[in-house]
Amino acid sequence: MSQFSFLASEFPDEYSMAEWAERHALSDPGPAVIYARKALESGVKWVFAYDRSLPQPYDDQLNTYLNEPAFKALENGHVFNVAKRIQKAGNRAVHDAKPPSKLEAVEVLSALWQFCFWLAFTYGRGAKPNPSTRFDPHQLTIAKRAEEAATLAQRKELEDRLAIEADEAALARQRADELTLTVEQLEAEKAALIAAVAAAKKAAEDVPADAHDWSEFETRRYQIDTLLAEAGWKLTHVRDREFEVHGMPTQSGVGYVDYVLWGDDGRPLALVEAKKTMVSPATGQQQAKLYADCLQQATGQRPVIFYTNGYEHWLWDDTTYAPRPVQGFLTKDELQLLVQRRTARLPLAAVQLNRLIIERYYQERAIRAIAEHFEHDQQRKALVVMATGAGKTRTVIALADLLMRANWVKRVLFLADRTALVNQAVNAFKAHLPASAPVNLVTEGDEDGRVYVSTYQTMVGKIDELRADGTRRFGAGFFDLVVIDEAHRSVYRKYRGIFDYFDSYLVGLTATPKDEVDTNTYELFDLETGVPTDAYSLDEAVADGFLVPPRGVSVPLKFVREGIRYDELSEDERDDWDEIDWGEDDEGNPLDPPDEVGAAKLNKWLFNEDTVDKALAHLMTNGIRVAGGDRLGKTIIFAKNQRHADYIYERFIANYPQLDAGNFARVITHSVKYGQGLIDDFSNKDKAPHIAISVDMLDTGIDVPECVNLVFFKMVRSKTKFWQMIGRGTRLCPGLFGPGDDKTEFRVFDFCQNLEFFSQTLLPADGAAGAPLSEQIFKARLELIQTFDALKAGAAERAELADVLRAAIESMNAGNFLVRPHLQLIERFRDGASWATLSVGDLAALADRVAKLPTQLEPEHEDAKRFDVLVLNTQLGLLRGEPFDRQRRVLIQIAGLLEDQQTIPAIAAELELLQAMQHDEWWVDVTYSMLEQVRRRLRLLVPLIERTKKSIVYTNFNDQLGDGTEVELPGIGGSVASAEFAQFRKKAEHFLKEHLAEAAVAKVRSGEPLTAADIDELQRILVAAGIGNDDTFEQASRNAGSFGLFIRSLVGLDRAAAKAAFAEFLDDKRYSKNQIKFVTLIIDELTEHGVVDAARVYESPYDSVAPTGPEALFPGADLDRLFATINALTKAAATPRTMPRPWA
């Protein structure tokens, strides 16, 4: 029986269409939504025909009827809201290529039922439907599919056919009436019906306003069912819903669990407690816990707990983590894993790392820090700062391996921003963890594995994919670990929806120095600013000998930095300047020569031969050379754009034609076909090309250890990008200059003052990616509403703004994974009544959460949207009494450009307005409404403005090249000294470990106090071996605190000596297992690194034994003796030199 049967007797036409929509909602969502819209239109027109309190609108369009103020006021706006929802969905079903989903069709049916119920209850003359009746989506069945309505064209045809059929039916009824009744009788019958309708309406008004529930709770429950179905839960058994449990703290002791999700063994994997949408899901948390207690008591297995109000969903596995929000339910396999991990999950500290994947101490430290953050701190997000070239990818591969072997994760998602980085990560996983069967989602979309690698944009598209059975391939619980390569604010802001969607551990990687990572990024990972989970900086890597430092040279090239001024050219050059074709205006007239061309325009559309030649000559003269000095080493030139890269190449082969027949240098950009082959050749030490001229493509992710020269021929202002580019040269390359002659530095030739910019102590944070235009427009309209409210004026204008914003919200697809987490907010603001008064909290929620969401509005030209932003900001300035001169000048300029194209009829029609805008008088008393008219009338004309036909200009003016100056980047040194010191440290460590028997070295390892004579002897030994000099010894002393401590850091402390120093703390009769373990960690670190700073014992790995510090393990007196022993060992090696060197 149809849920719309209450219509059948008095509203047969509406019933017929609604009943068809009901039968086909699940089999043919598109046609069903169209029928629902037609049922709505028929019902609305009936109301206007017979309810005399509603005035007749000026035309017969549904939109006109719905926007009649008297109709909008019915039932406090409830009727209007459901009607608009149906209308908009129906319009989209007819015009959008993508048909509505089943869930959308069900929501439309629910709204139609609400409208039809109101229609029958308010105007029905006979028995009225029961006010407590609700629409039940679960009664919908799948009817036989109507194949003729599958495509967009067929849906449009159906819309037209229904309109014709409705007209024909109305005409047939009219003719039938005319055959049986006279005009007088017809009028009398209509009058009687109008009177009966009025009486029925009066009777309906006597029913309390809250008798009917407009909350659509059952539809919300249906959405919960839909989410469960997407996770594979069919809910076909009686025990799946309203399952009776015993042991509740009530008089009867009986409770009913809304949903129980059962395992194959008949035991509960999870339960779902559903609350009404108007209450917080947290109100069901305790009730759900009690249900879990009952199920555990009855079955021996504690279920995972979900509690939800249909909009917000929370997962609580109260045996492990605190409750956390999720965006969907987990599959049976995923829940089974969650339950199994309670007992199968191993302590991470007890699982050995795979030394075939990583071998460096800082990689292990980073992994252990993440593991402790997850296990002991009960956190689920971590951020690792690691210098480019230090092995971030291998670190996360080893982390994934650890978590898999410890039964913490099953599947991993690795996200990067470029296809080249995806390919590189896939190859790394194949090489180091082949058992993970890595899947490249960019190229292998349908494969299965344990590790998936994808670009962010590819993943956005994959999340909404459904299998043929309606389940999601990538549900909320599919991945257990998500890794973000190069995590920074702009990536997180743009793609945060991905990270919020998956219920996983989250690890962010970045090469940006920890002090330069912006505050927002730390906040996004729930970390204190400046304190990542672990950090390994470029200067540490250089000091350790794992990376080489840059030698930064700023090369002043005048035109690139200051531009070209006409009055600074020679007489001959001025003549050439005047003869240049500078382009033409939109009417074909030549443009006058400019007085100057700014630095920003150079290498954009003006290319000066001498500028490029001088830059190349400086590189060829001063760049690091290989092959016995015969050939320039591998070099990357970072160009401004494709044309600039091509021009650099042209000038190179013009100046150096003898080099390898044009293959010595090559352009490698995204525009070059078969670019990967060129990258492979560039990566080969002895193969051409040796100079790669790149635009963006080689900025990140390309590993060429042989690269020794970087040329910055473009301005960079993003810290993230700058450090990625610097990272192209940091990798070690043993034997680059011959056997035993390793790469110790690389050179950075900077023509655009990037080094000076990034060497400043205080730098502006990387700006977040600019908000999309649609988001800017949404927020500007919100600010206008807020301003009108503050002024207590402009009610009509405010209402228009609210309607536009509500229309955008109406068009948001509830099934989109980005939209779904905000459904409660969206559905609230689909209601016109919600816009009547907006609190500060409402405005903030709309701006922060709703403005950024995708809509299904018709796409518009970018220039039209930019014009909207311009005018809206002008209106804001006007209303707030703030200056808007800049916006005014731009609007006048646009008006002038449009006027110049008055031969276009659409522009000619607005000529009067365009001319008026260019006069000061128009702006004297300009109003909000005047600006709004400008926006509406000109926004679609702005894209017609022709861009000036600017010529590409090639010149050969004499440029000025100054002397290069070294610039030291913060924390690196960036000079030859730092490279020499890194090499000195490396050689000293190797030599001393082979000469541990030397008396002075043995004394350092023994922990005995050193004398000045011992220090001199150590330095004499090194000098005799050809290692070090006064400068390196002084730097070593300065870095370590003393030369003795430096030597100790290289050779370590003898383990027997360390154990002897802490012997009293190793007595198992006096000290506990954990106390001894803590001291053993100190001994281990002393043995490896020679020194333990007192602050270190509060960090990893010590906090795995004493999470709150050693005070929790040792009484005060014991702790004092422990620190005294550590300090004594440090002091023993810290004796300064006071005697003259006998070898000097």
PENORLIN-V709813 format. One record per run of one state. SS is the DSSP state (H for helix, E for strand, L for the rest). FROM is the first residue (numbers start at 1). TO is the last residue. Records with the same first field share a line. If there is no record, write none. Layout:
BEGIN
SS: FROM-TO  FROM-TO
END
This chain:
BEGIN
L: 1-4  8-11  25-28  51-61  67-68  73-73  96-101  124-136  140-146  150-151  181-182  206-208  212-216  231-237  247-253  263-267  275-280  300-303  309-312  317-323  327-331  345-347  351-360  376-380  387-391  406-411  417-418  433-433  437-438  441-450  464-465  467-471  473-480  485-488  502-504  511-518  525-533  537-537  545-546  548-548  555-556  563-563  569-570  580-583  585-589  591-595  598-601  603-605  623-624  627-630  633-633  639-641  656-659  663-664  669-674  683-690  695-706  713-718  730-730  732-744  751-753  759-772  792-794  811-816  821-822  830-831  836-839  851-861  881-884  900-904  909-910  918-919  925-927  939-941  945-948  950-952  956-960  962-964  967-975  994-998  1007-1011  1025-1029  1041-1042  1052-1054  1062-1062  1067-1072  1090-1093  1099-1101  1105-1109  1113-1115  1133-1144
H: 5-7  12-24  29-50  62-66  69-72  74-95  102-123  137-139  147-149  152-180  183-205  209-211  217-230  238-240  281-299  332-344  348-350  361-375  392-405  419-432  434-436  456-463  489-501  519-524  538-544  558-562  566-568  571-579  609-622  642-655  660-662  675-682  719-729  754-758  773-791  795-810  817-820  823-829  832-835  840-850  862-880  885-899  905-908  911-917  920-924  928-938  942-944  976-993  999-1006  1012-1024  1030-1040  1043-1051  1055-1061  1063-1066  1073-1089  1094-1098  1102-1104  1110-1112  1116-1132
E: 241-246  254-262  268-274  304-308  313-316  324-326  381-386  412-416  439-440  451-455  466-466  472-472  481-484  505-510  534-536  547-547  549-554  557-557  564-565  584-584  590-590  596-597  602-602  606-608  625-626  631-632  634-638  665-668  691-694  707-712  731-731  745-750  949-949  953-955  961-961  965-966
END
